[in-house]
Amino acid sequence: MPEELSQGPLEESIDSRAQVHQQLKRVPIAIVGMGAIFPKARTLQEYWTNILQKVDCITDVPASRWNIDDFYDPDPSALDKTYCRKGGFIPDIKFNPLEFGLPPNLLEITDISQLLGLVVAKETLEDAGYSVGREFNRERTGVILGTALARQLAFPLSTRLEYPVWEKVLRKSGLSEIDTQKIIEKLKLAYIGWSENSFPGALANVVAGRIANRFNLGGTNCVVDAACASSFGALKMAISELTEYRADMMLTGGVDTDNTSLAYLCFSKTPALSRQQRIAPFSADADGMMLGEGVGMILLKRLEDAERDHDRIYAVIRGIGASSDGRSKSIYAPRAAGQIKALQRAYPL
């Protein structure tokens, strides 16, 4: 990036920490809309009620995700098994594809993150008052979302391509060529098939792209993968679009619906999941994390624009900071110095 930026009134040539602070000091950002689907909470209101009532939303893995008996073993060293059987799971959602211009036959080959992203994006816009009856400058509205995985369909699509391995195993087991091919075809029926819509239906970046397409948004659309910080990474980028006057309104947040057996195996073999199967933030008794699903979005505008347009303002963002841990003992273990650095950049003196 060039050392000097000359976009709008924000011409700065100082270090990035002071630059972000000065931008937000001069151009604070308002949150004008919110939408969410979280465990045991279909709506934003239900989510807030769960917080107030201190509801524990961690449950056993439902059968609709994966079969506990197939993949669970309390022994962390068990091959191809996860020692965790709990997590946070969103409720069943009624999705009307026609409402979003999707043919019903595309649902099977479209990742659920893309579908629920459309639902929450619509609810977030409506919460801000930008429903069908209120027009806005769509050319200067963008969407940047955090998505750490969002590739549930990649698993069955790639597994289907393992048929040469299946063939070798069946032939070496003494089956005839005819029986081998019959079994192969039956195995393939267990997985979704490839078509012209399979690839976009499985891509994480299409979570944002589909929203921009459906709601006719002309600003930047992309996704950010910063692991557990993905939604904050997306927020930081969305704020930059506004403070540097490349957009007038930004939809941002996070989308994560990937609680598949593959995700559990990945985190079990790291190992990162709590063996007690409970989370204890900021506690000396904490022994790991838990996986959870959720879709949460906020709509951002420059504060001056929100006030001018008489928008409802939930909160005002006046600082944001980001950091990396630098060199440490492990690529995935948090380092306190890195966390402190992010806070210092968010709250400069």
PyMOL commands that set and color helices and strands:
alter all, ss='L'
color gray80, all
select helices_A, chain A and resi 16-26+44-52+68-71+97-100+104-109+112-127+138-140+154-160+163-172+177-188+198-202+206-214+227-243+261-268+303-308+336-346
alter helices_A, ss='H'
color red, helices_A
select strands_A, chain A and resi 29-37+58-60+86-88+141-146+221-224+249-256+294-302+315-317
alter strands_A, ss='S'
color yellow, strands_A
deselect
rebuild
show_as cartoon
